[in-house]
Amino acid sequence: MNFPAELSYTQDHEWVRIDEDGTAVIGITDFAQHELGDIVFVDITALGQSLRQGDVFGSVEAVKTVSDLFLPIDGEVLELNPAVEKSPELVNTDPYGEGWLIRLKPVDAGQKDGLLTVGAYQELVGA
């Protein structure tokens, strides 16, 4: 399983990366996509909304189940990944690259410092 060290993680299995332009990119972890199985639909309901950490911003539907997506940091949802809308399986094949879910304008990018480090996340999932 893949656990990129440059990302911050949540206990709900989302990851966040702050890009050079200050936007946050958010997706689900390799562990989460593995546990869910084949993802067949991604439903992001929060485009244009300002949400708080822990708020639901959508869901992913797999063959086995549907799982809510929780925002790792406060911010405004700026963009949905159009590639994932057309090909939700990208979340399975490339969860940290082409399978990202949303871009967010963070209220406070430093809020990610309160999330799990790669080591803490690996310990959480028993990796």
C-alpha positions in Angstrom: 0.0 0.0 0.0 1.2 3.5 -0.8 1.5 6.2 1.9 3.0 9.5 0.5 5.0 11.3 3.2 4.2 14.8 1.9 0.4 14.4 2.6 -1.6 14.9 5.7 -4.2 12.3 6.6 -7.5 12.0 8.5 -8.9 9.3 10.7 -11.7 9.0 8.1 -9.1 8.1 5.4 -9.0 11.3 3.4 -5.7 13.0 2.5 -4.8 16.7 1.8 -2.0 18.4 0.1 -1.5 22.2 -0.1 -0.2 23.2 -3.5 2.1 26.1 -4.2 -0.8 28.4 -5.2 -2.3 27.8 -1.7 -5.2 25.6 -2.8 -5.7 22.3 -1.1 -6.2 19.1 -3.1 -8.2 16.4 -1.3 -8.8 12.7 -2.0 -9.2 9.3 -0.3 -6.3 7.2 0.7 -5.0 4.0 -1.0 -6.1 2.2 2.2 -9.7 3.5 1.8 -10.0 2.7 -1.8 -8.7 -0.8 -1.2 -11.2 -1.3 1.7 -14.1 0.0 -0.4 -13.4 -2.1 -3.5 -14.3 -1.1 -7.1 -15.5 2.5 -7.0 -18.3 3.0 -9.5 -19.6 6.5 -8.7 -18.3 9.7 -7.0 -20.9 12.2 -5.9 -19.5 15.6 -4.8 -22.4 17.7 -3.4 -20.4 20.7 -2.1 -19.1 22.7 -5.1 -19.0 26.4 -4.3 -19.8 25.8 -0.7 -17.8 26.9 2.4 -17.6 24.0 4.8 -15.9 23.2 8.1 -13.5 20.5 9.0 -15.5 17.2 9.4 -18.4 18.3 7.2 -19.6 15.8 4.5 -18.7 17.1 1.0 -19.9 14.1 -0.9 -19.7 10.3 -1.2 -18.1 7.5 -3.1 -20.1 4.5 -4.2 -18.4 1.2 -4.5 -19.8 -2.2 -5.5 -20.0 -3.1 -1.8 -21.0 0.1 -0.1 -21.5 3.9 -0.1 -19.1 6.0 2.0 -19.4 9.6 3.0 -16.4 12.0 2.3 -15.4 14.3 5.2 -13.6 17.6 4.7 -10.1 17.5 6.4 -9.8 21.3 6.8 -12.1 24.3 6.6 -12.6 26.0 3.2 -14.5 26.6 0.1 -14.9 23.8 -2.5 -13.5 25.3 -5.7 -13.4 22.4 -8.2 -14.4 18.8 -8.7 -12.0 16.5 -10.5 -13.7 16.2 -13.9 -11.7 13.0 -14.7 -13.1 11.2 -11.7 -16.6 12.3 -12.7 -16.2 10.5 -16.0 -13.9 7.6 -14.7 -14.5 7.0 -11.0 -12.1 4.0 -11.2 -9.3 6.5 -11.2 -9.8 6.7 -7.4 -8.8 3.0 -7.3 -5.9 3.1 -9.7 -4.3 6.4 -8.8 -5.8 7.8 -5.5 -3.0 10.3 -4.9 -2.6 11.4 -8.5 -5.3 11.4 -11.2 -7.9 10.2 -8.7 -8.0 13.3 -6.5 -11.5 14.5 -5.7 -11.7 18.2 -5.0 -9.7 21.5 -4.8 -10.4 23.7 -1.9 -9.6 27.3 -0.9 -8.5 26.8 2.7 -9.6 29.2 5.4 -6.3 28.3 7.3 -3.8 26.1 5.5 -2.0 25.6 8.8 -5.0 23.6 10.0 -3.6 20.6 8.1 -0.8 20.5 10.7 -3.4 19.1 13.2 -4.0 16.1 10.9 -2.2 12.8 11.0 1.3 12.4 9.7 2.1 9.5 7.4 3.5 7.6 10.4 0.5 8.2 12.6 -1.8 7.2 9.7 0.1 4.0 9.0 -0.2 3.1 12.7 -4.0 3.9 12.6 -4.5 1.4 9.7 -2.0 -1.2 11.0 0.4 -0.8 8.1 
